[in-house]
Amino acid sequence: MHEAPNHHYLDNAATSWPKPEQVYQAINDFMRYNGASPGRSDHCMAKRADQAVEDTRELLAGFFNAPNPRLVAFTYNCTDGLNLVLKGLLKPGDHVVTSTMEHNSVSRPLRALERQGVDVTYLQPGENWLLHANDLENVMQPNTKLVIMTHASNVIGAVQDATSLAKATHKHGALFALDAAQTAGQVPIDMQAMGIDILVVPGHKGLLGPYATGAVITLRDEGIDPWREGGTGIKSDARLHPVEMPYRLEGGTLNASGIAGLRAGVEFIRQTGIDVIRKREQQHVQRLLDILLSEPAVTVYGPRSAE
């Protein structure tokens, strides 16, 4: 009999693994003992399902210091949320600023919107792959509606100064949206203190939840149009989709069991401490950097410091 090899999982930027045990347990319990769609019925299982969803809204609002849980809309991943924001806000004639380091979940929708008449400016990073507020201000236009940036690239890894970029954005009257696919759950994010108008997060990465979970979180209702419409559990007799948040952005049955698992993941982070998680991750990254930088045959693209 052969012993199992000692594997080191290095793909957390795509999906975190393994999950905390309580995440698996939460999903299992929900699937076994709830068995109902949230908000769709008045029996006890449906009420429990609805409560699990609403509890997770409140948890995420508190975790990211968003002022109103009703402005936490669940999505099926970060790509879903980013498309929702971009296609729900931008119209022909609008100007949007992004960077050349964005994930395809931002760059591809923007390329499609360019064909429809949206003007896009792609900002280049400076030293250490960091974006600078002065460079952002230099490309702002009177019709700039949105600035959308990655908090950290899944390729380069540099963590951007979202606070300074948001401040520069607001000086010109535009909205600032942050793609936190690589940082949510690993880098502290305070929406109100940092000036993040719109935050988009996946559930299955740093928040330690399952696949097909995520959220769009806003400081106020920015009037994002839905890109899917259907059942919502409220106003079922209305001919048009509800305009109230968060139901406006949540057409169709939610992944309630996944949301229950997401809640368990975020609770694990809160119990452990995000600063503890961040410090441990930086220690691992610095060890890896030291090894790679000592190899003459290896070229490292990105910052040389784990910080």
Salt bridges, closest charged atoms under 4 A:
ASP42 OD1 - LYS47 NZ 3.68
GLU54 OE1 - ARG57 NE 3.09
GLU54 OE1 - ARG70 NH1 2.58
ASP55 OD2 - ARG263 NH1 3.37
ASP80 OD1 - ARG228 NH2 2.75
ASP94 OD2 - LYS145 NZ 3.75
GLU114 OE1 - ARG111 NH1 3.56
GLU137 OE2 - LYS171 NZ 3.16
GLU137 OE1 - HIS172 NE2 3.18
ASP197 OD2 - HIS170 NE2 2.64
ASP197 OD1 - ARG220 NH1 3.03
ASP221 OD1 - ARG248 NH2 2.64
GLU222 OE2 - ARG220 NH1 3.08
ASP225 OD2 - LYS91 NZ 3.30
GLU244 OE2 - LYS235 NZ 2.39
GLU250 OE2 - ARG57 NH1 2.75
GLU281 OE2 - ARG278 NH1 3.18
